[in-house]
Amino acid sequence: MFGLHSGLDNRLDNVVLLKQFSDGMPDQWARLLQTSNISVTEQKKNPQAVLDVLKFYDSSNTKDQDQKFMTVSKATLVPSSKPSLADTFNTQAVITPKFKPPDIPVVPDNEEEDSENAKPPVIAPRPDYTKSKLYTRSMIDTQPQPEPSGQDAASANGTAQAAGDKTKTEKPKKKKMTDEEILEKLRTIVSVGDPNRKYNRFEKIGQGASGTVYTAIDIATGQEVAIKQMNLQQQPKKELIINEILVMRENKNPNIVNYLDSYLVKDELWVVMEFLAGGSLTDVVTETCMDEGQIAAVSRECLQALEFLHRNHVIHRDIKSDNILLGMDGSVKLTDFGFCAQITPEQNKRTTMVGTPYWMAPEVVTRKQYGPKVDIWSLGIMAIEMIEGEPPYLNENPLRALYLIATNGTPELQNPEKLSPIFKDFLAKCLEMDVEKRAAGCDLLQHPFLKLAKPLASLQPLILAAKEAQRH
Ligand code: 3AM
């Protein structure tokens, strides 16, 4: 009886607290909070974190943005029409299971097995609901942010102002470019002419966050290319598209998907890039088990891309397996520069809350000034995807996931005892809460874990197995 009473009292207490906390809150926030699964005890423990994540969620929850940052789901549990963010919360009871997915065993690295003789990888017993992309869309906070607190301002080396970012700054706010100004700027970047005369045999391969992706053949060279077609009217932050093309065009690297060309076709911007036939790393992590040698190989390739970008003062800000594409030969390349930020030595910190909730670094979620090391944190989360098939908290509502990132710190692994000490050390250096102590890309490239890397060709059987699993 005592238990029952105390439980009831607790609940009543919680209702009162919840009401007190949400009093004076915009209705939309109170509604989001109610469906977020953030318990009242959690709300009470860290109200500021709750307010931060609510603000972010609300400001990135416009109809336009739902369209832009939605990724099409392949999961059977996901409704066939694109759900709105509100649907995301309302259907949460349906798509969020009450139980944890079964543990996915990490296949031990077998040094004697060369890639050609490798046995087909074990297909992980991964339930369909964990493959949902419903929760894994990229987001950006479009609201202006408050002035930094004294402490934040003092710790930063400068103020931030991205192309298209509304970040805190002492200067007057940068005027938003008009649609005509954006078109004018794009005309100076794109090639003249009709791409339908240069490319043929268009085939749709997918619907991305900002546009539809096709494969096509370059008629002159016979090269297969990928073409992303973006409707300019439907882009809520058109400045980001300019950013995307310029960064891709100016930062060529073997570990970055190669930008080839771009065109304006009526209302659309077409971006032509190299085609990677192996699919995304998400397909591999959700459908197969990777061993440490394969994880080390992918991590090294991604780190090479990040070290290059950071050296050139670019923060990617949306590192996740969906944005890593694979070639059939096992090559690993980073893509989707739609959220990246160009920094300078004088203005090397940003504050815009941007990325995909589950992969976001704590300093982004708690709205501190941040730098390139946010990509290193996200790489650590991506390494967890390679071990467990999904990022931490994926079963949680995104709002609660943001709260947990803000308050829990370094996430825990499901089966840490299955990993080698050297791999655990690598993860700890990526997922270090203290940004100063977190390793930089150039340091991590020297980490002994990467010496375990198998040849890239060892990824081929995983790519084939993922493709095979997706056919069924
Ligand atoms: O729809 P899914 O997730 O299978 O991986 C990207 C995504 O696939 C793929 O197009 C879909 C929408 O973004 N994609 C994007 N760029 C690509 C490229 N350069 C690409 N696939 C191959 N090469």
Boltz pocket constraint, residues with backbone or C-beta under 6 A from the ligand:
constraints:
  - pocket:
      binder: B
      contacts: [[A, 72], [A, 205], [A, 206], [A, 207], [A, 208], [A, 209], [A, 211], [A, 213], [A, 226], [A, 257], [A, 273], [A, 274], [A, 275], [A, 276], [A, 277], [A, 279], [A, 280], [A, 322], [A, 325], [A, 335]]
      max_distance: 6.0
